[in-house]
Amino acid sequence: MAADLSDFPITRRWPPRRPGVIQLYSLPTPNGVKASIMLEECGLDYDVHRISIGNPEDQMTPEFLSLNPNNKIPAMIDPDGPGGQPIGLWESGAMLIYLADKTGRFLPPEGAARYHTIQWLMFQMGGVGPMFGQIGYFFRYKGTEIEDKRPLTRYVDEARRLLGVIDRQLDGQDWIAGEYSIADIALAPWVRNLRTGYEAHELVGLDDFRNIARWIDAFTSRPAVAKGLTIPAASDA
Ligand SMILES: N[C@@H](CCC(=O)N[C@@H](CS)C(=O)NCC(=O)O)C(=O)O
């Protein structure tokens, strides 16, 4: 029997096409693609709904806020959550841990390796994402409007420091936490986005970090990553 998602008001504005599968609300941004890459890597079936973040008619609607009161993408509903009951989730790091535990993939179930993987996930969520995001604001989007260069300098210095941490962690190993994991799925889209999204690769000296270059190549060569990076497409309602 198809799951009943009518308790989630977001489904009134963005109706599920297949109510029995995971519903993803997203955009192909560094945070959004973490979710789509993970869903692709795990081979899970899902419907995707494109949420315009520049458009208050999407992310600030009562329907969207009913799922994510923090008005950001990504967010999701799994009709088959814990105990077989539907679960709504937001914050991409929490979504990655949830999907990893649901499928038993890309996060060790126990032991030191589990906590080290989560440690690097938290490093992305608390450090890399917020700091790199400020480069987007002060360089890419508002760069010509803001004369005071001190904020940009601060975030470039911090980005270079963080890139150094990642590069050293990748010295002698292919993936951030040893095996390919949700730590790579969280971190690599943000590092890649310095070039592909913000065009800030020269500003931060991205090419100085040789281990990172190899890691990003290996990451984007994965078929699930290549697909996840394009989701949702412009045509996804
Ligand atoms: N910590 C959140 C951050 C989510 C986030 O900042 N999403 C951005 C897109 S990458 C967004 O929705 N921005 C819209 C806004 O800030 O208005 C997560 O990892 O899910």
The ligand as an ORCA input file, in Angstrom:
! r2SCAN-3c Opt
* xyz 0 1
  N      23.724     23.426      7.065
  C      22.760     23.323      6.009
  C      23.005     24.431      5.028
  C      21.991     24.409      3.911
  C      22.178     25.614      2.992
  O      22.827     26.616      3.348
  N      21.582     25.509      1.799
  C      21.649     26.600      0.875
  C      21.937     26.110     -0.529
  S      23.547     25.362     -0.631
  C      20.322     27.329      0.878
  O      19.275     26.713      0.913
  N      20.355     28.663      0.844
  C      19.163     29.438      0.781
  C      19.197     30.614      1.685
  O      20.138     30.717      2.485
  O      18.303     31.419      1.592
  C      22.862     21.947      5.344
  O      23.981     21.434      5.250
  O      21.842     21.378      4.922
*
